[in-house]
Amino acid sequence: MLFMISLFCVLAFLCILFKKRFEQLLAPFVCVLMLIAYALAMFQGLRWLCWITYAGAALGIIWVVSHSIRGRAAWLRLTVQYFFTPGQLCFIILVVVYCLGSQSHIVTATDDIYYWAIEARSIFAHHGLVDAARHLSPRFMTYAPGMQLFQWLGLTVLGE
């Protein structure tokens, strides 16, 4: 949960810094996040993504506090204007509906059992991509692991 809160803090800081609305910055933020995750996964360094996110959130909080102390409280107006938008409300509603809707589902399809679920779990267990000898899937690396890295984000947020 701390990881998700930190991601939102970093995104809020970037919205204020670049003066872009939440819905304008969400897609580029996720793309850059996935590229960083892919680079770290090649060296089994995905746990560093959590620490990078925590550091980014801390820097954003320090920036907000320093601007508050200096008397520049415009960050509050900018946060409401750029971060707390109707697009963010829609995003949160969709995430909640998706989580509630998929809560009772389990992996049952053969392709999921033999590859998709195992690949995400392997990335989570090994903190990145591994070679065929240490991999959990019999069909090692038949797809590029982009979606599995996105699933790793979900596993990390849930702590599973």
Buried (B, 14 or more C-beta within 10 A) or exposed (E): EEBBEBBBBBBBBBBBBEEBBBBBBBEEBBEEBBEBBBEBBEEBBBEBBBEBBBEBBEEBBEBBEEBEEEEEEEBEEBBEBBBBBEBBEEBEEEEEEEEEEEEEEEEEEEEBEEBBBBBBBBBBEBBBBBEEEEBBBEEBBEEEBEEBBBBBBBBBBEEE
